[in-house]
Amino acid sequence: MNDYTMIKVLILVEHYLPGYKSGGALRTIVNMVEHLGGEFDFWIITSDRDSGDDVSYPNICVDQWNLIGDTHVYYLSPEQRSLSNIGSLICKTHHDILYLNSFFDPVFTIRPLLARRIRKLPQRPVILAPRGEFSEGAINLKKWKKSGYMLLANIMGLYKNLVWQASSDFEVNDIHRNMRIVESQVVVAPDVLQHLKPLNDNKIFHCRLTTEPLKICFLSRISPIKNLDYALLILSKVSVSIIFEIYGPIEDKIYWSLCQSIIKTLPSSVKVNYKGCVENNHVNDMFRNYDLFLFPTKGENFGHVILESILAGTPLLIANTTPWRNLEKLGIGWDFPLDRPDEFITAIENVASIGKNEYMKLRSRVRNYGEKEVNDSSILDANRQLLLKVSVDNK
């Protein structure tokens, strides 16, 4: 129940519910609203369509406020995304904090900051969460274009007097490496995690037979930063039978063509299927059907999809480019540098050889670790304190 004394947080994010194709920022905001919606008054401005779609979501009112659960959401059409229109909408929507969820988003970050720079917005504190855009893997994609924009933005003072939200100490380092800001401007508040879904033992303990092909999945946007082509090249060198199934929206068609060309060269022992997109409420069920999650991403500030795999009890084989580290020591998977492909290959072959009882224990450890993470109250409290501190400091 909202009440007038609540701090009102106006969130701008490229995609929100009922969308499900865009990944991390969407899930973080959904989780934040679910967990903290009783303490803060969240209002959201977002796109009227899902990532890659040409039409608006059904059953929403475009270019006006909608009540989604207890949250007000404004679904902005492409025709209404000019700097003046976005600035006007922000001005008309009373708020105590403006919360942006990207550094490079031209519509939902850059235009609001331009409006702020030319004094078309009310003087309110701004939180900016770059959501992994400064990771080494992300920044190296279209590097010269991004470097040019960052230089121009610094000259213009576009990002002055912001509070930067980092999801981990790794992201703090990424932000400082790319932006000339003082240490006190960056606050660590990890991505808010989802509610834990109860599972019975039969669902947790998906069991594989060593006589069957190893079932491996990949779930993410199909774009260069997610590194699907690397995963395929790894699979081309394994000595065991594999069924590899790919889930996620095709964000970059040229990159997908590259991946398809690699698929055609794979040995007959590796069967690959593209399975399309998975809605959020089916992701856990999907993961439980696989023996291993292969995700050699070039960089994640958090990696909600990694947590989804953990909560399903599915072991991980990922790159060491995310905050999920030391997985082998924890007994829940493996994280390797991308310049050591042989270690990925060895891990896959080792999983294929694990017996039934040992594999069941592995899945149990993975799920138990996920339960501890989701029940970590310090994560939610860090986000609560961030919003409270920013609001208080402005008074």
N, C-alpha and C positions, 0 to 999 in steps of 0.2 A: 504494500500500500504506500503510494507516494505521499509525502507531506511537504508543506511549503518550506519547512526549515532545512530540507535536504539540499546538499550541494548538487547543483545541476551541471552535468558534464555533457557537453556537445561533442559527439564523436563523428569524425569524418573518416570513412573507410570505403575502399573501392567496391567491396562486395559484402553483403550481409544476407541473413536468411530471407527467403528460402533458398538462397544460393548454396552450392556445395562444391563447385569446381575449382575454387581459387586457393584453398589451402589455409595456411597458418594464421594470417591476420584475421580472417573471418572467424576461425575457431577460437582465437584468443578473445575476441570481443564478445562472441556468444557466451563463452565461459565466464567472462567478467560480469556480463549482465545477469547471468543465471545465479552467480554466487553473491554479487554485491548489489543487485537491483533493489534489495530491501533497505539498503543504507544510502545509496546515491540515486539521484534522478537522472537516468541516462536517456539522452535523445540522440538519434543517429541519422546522419545524412549519408546516402549511399547511392549506388547505381540502381537503375530500374530493371536490370537484367544480369544474368549470371555471366561469368567469364566466357568469352567466345560466342555468346548468343546474340542473335540479331533481333530478337523480340523481347518485350517486357515480360516479367513474371506474370502468370495468370493470377487473378483474384487480388490484385493490389490496385490502389488508386495512384496513378503516376502524377508526379509534380504536386503532391500534397501530403500531409501527414497521415500516417496509418498507425493504428494501435496494434502492435504485434506482441501478444501476451500483455505485459504491463509496460512495454517500451514503445515510445513514439519513434517511428521510422519514416523518413522522407525519401522517397524513391525518385531520384533525379533523372529525367530523360536527357538524351544527348543534346537536344535542342536548347535545354535550359542550363547548360554547363559553362556558360561564359563567365569571365572574371566578375563582371558587374552583377550577374544574377546570383552567383554563389556568395559574393560579398553581401548582397542585399538579404539573402536568406539567412546568413549567419547573424547579421545585424538585427533582423526581426525576431530571432529566436533567443530569448533571454538565456544566458548561461553564465556560470561561474568559472568554468575551465573549458578551453578548446583543446581537443585531444585528436592529434593527427597520427596516422598509422602508416606512414611511408616517408621516405626522403625525396624520392624521384617522381612520385605520382603527379602528373601535370595538372590533373583536375582536382583531386581531393587533398592535395598538400600545397603544390606550388601556387595555384590561383588564390587560395585563402591567404597564403603568406605574402603574396604580392598585394592583395587588398589591405592586409595589415601594414605593409611597408609604406603604402601611400595614404595611410591613416583613414581607411574606409571601414575599419572594424573597430568595435569598442575595445578599450584597453583591458584585456583579460589575460590571465596567464595561459601559456600554451605549452602543452606536453607533446613532444614528438618522439614516436617510437619507430626507428628505421626498419625494424623487423628483418634483420639480417642482410640488408642491402649493402652494408659496408664490409661484409666478409670478403676475404681475398678472392674466393671463387666468384662471388657475385660482382665485385668491382672490376674484375678483369674482363667481364663480358661487356663489349662496347666501351672499353676503357677510355678511349680518347674523348668520346662524346660525354661520358660521365665526368671526366676530369675537367673538361671545358666548362660544363655546367657548374661544377663545384667552385671553380675559380671565379666565375661570374657571380655566383650566389654570395661568395665571401666578399667580393668587391661591393655588392649592393647591400650587404648587411641583412640579407633575407632571413637568416637564421639566428639573428642576434636576440639575446634575452629570452631564450627558450629553456625549458627543462627537458633534457634528453633522457628517455627511458631505455636502458639496456636490459636485455633479458638475462644476461650472465656477465661474468668478468671477462669472458672472451670477447663479448660484444663491446664492452667498455674499451678494450684495447683497439678494436676495429674502428670505433668512432673516433678515438683520439688520433689514430694513425691517419685519418682522412680529413678531419675537421680541426681547425684551430680554436679550441674551446678550453675553458678552464675545467679542472677536475670536478669542482663543486657543481657544475651544470649537469653532470651525468649521474643518474640515480639507477641503481640496479633493482629492478622489480621483475622477477621471472614471469613468463607467460602463465596466465591463470589456467589451471588444469580442469578437465572435465569431471563431471560426477562419475563415480565408479559404478559400472553396471554389474549386478550380481551374475555370477556364472555357476552352474553346477559342475561337478567333477567331470562328467562325461564331456562337457563342452571345453573345459580347460585342457584335458588330457587327450587332445587329438593325437592319435598314435599312428606311426608309420611302420611299414615293414621294410626291412633292408632289401627284400627281393623286388620292391617296387621302385620306379623312378622317384628321385627326390623332387618334391613339389616346392618350387620357389616362386615368390611373387615380388612384384615391383609396383608400388602405388605412389604416384606423384604426377604433377604436371609434366607433360612431355616437352621439355625445353633443355637447352644445353647445360644449365646449372645443375640439373638433377642427374645428369651423367648416365643416362640409359645406355648410350653407345658403349661406355666403359663396361657396364654390366654385361652386355652382350659379348664383348670381346673376351671378358673373363670366362664366360660360359663356353666359348669356342675352344677353350683349352683344358676343360675338365675331362677327367677320364671315366666319369660315371654318367648314367642315364638321368636326364633332367626333363621335367616339365616346367617351363618358365611362362608365367602368365602376367601380362602387363595391364595395369589399371591406371586410368587418369585421362584428363582432357588433352587433346593434341593442341598445344599452345603454339608450337612452331612447326609448321608443315614441312619446311625445308629440312629441319633437323630430323623430323620423323622419317622423311625419305632416306636420309643417311642411315638411320637405324634399320629401316626395312632392307636396305642393301646389305647390311651386315647379317641380318636374319637369314637372308638367302644363302649365305656362305657357311652357315652353321652345320656341324656334322649331324647325321641322322639321329644320333643319340640325344640331341637337344631339340625338344619340341617347343615352339613358341606360339602363344596365342595372345592377341590383343583383345581385352575384355571390355573396353570402354570405361565409362565413369561409374563411380559408386557413390550413392547418396550417403550422407553422414551416418544415418541410423542403421546402415547395413555394413559399415566398415568392419566392425568387430566380428560379425559373422563371417565376413570374407577372410579376414586374417586367420581365423581358426581352422580354415581348410588347408593351410599351407605349413610346410615343415620349416621354412626359413624365409625371412624377409631380407632381400638384397637391395641395398640403397647406398650406392657409392657417390652420394651428393657432393658437389664441390663446395657447399657451404650452407649452413642453417643457423639461424640465431637460436632456435629451439628445436623444432622438428616434431610437430604434433603427430605426424604419421608414425614416428618412431614410438611414441607413447602408445598409440593405438595398437601397434604390434605387441608391445609389452603387455598391455592389458588383456590381450587375447591369448597370452602365453606363448606367442610365436617368437623363437629366437631371432637374433639380429646379426646381420653381417653388413656393416656400414663403414663409411670412411670416417677418419678421425677429424672431420671438419665440422662437427657439431658439439654441443655441450655434453652429449652422452658419451662419456669416455670410460676407459678401463673396464669394458664389458666382460672381457675374459676373466679378469680377476673377480668380478662379481658373479661369474658363472651364468651369465645370461646371453652371451654372444661374443662378437668380436668387432673391434674397430681398428682399421689399419690405414696407414698413409696411402694415398693414391699412387705414389711412385713405387709401391711394392705389390704389384699384381699377383705375384706368386703366393703371397700370404692369403689373398682372397681365394685363390684356387685350392690351396691346401685345406682351408677351413671348410669349403663346400664338400670336398672329398671326405673330410673327417666326419661331417654331419651325416653324410650318406652311409657311413659305416657304423653309426651309433646303434646299439641294440635297443629293443623295446623298453626295457626297464630304465635304462640310463636316459633315454630320450624323454620318457614320462617325467623323470625327476628334473630334467632340464626345463621342460615347459612349466612345471610347478614353481621352480626358482624364478623364472621370468615373470610369471603372474604375481607371485608374492612380492617381488621387487616393485612391480607396478602399483600394487596396493599401498606400499609404504610411500611412494612418490605422491600419489594422488591424495593421501591423507596428511601430507605435510602442510600444516597450518601456516607455516612461516611464509609460504609463497603468496597465499591470499592476503596475509597481513602486510606484506611488502607493498602490494598494490593498493591496499586500503590506505596505508600510511603515505604513499606517494600522492594520492588524490587529496588527502587531508592536509598534508604539508603545503602543497602548491596552493590550495585555497586559502589557508591561513596566512601564508607569506604575502598574499596579495592584499590582505586587509590592513 
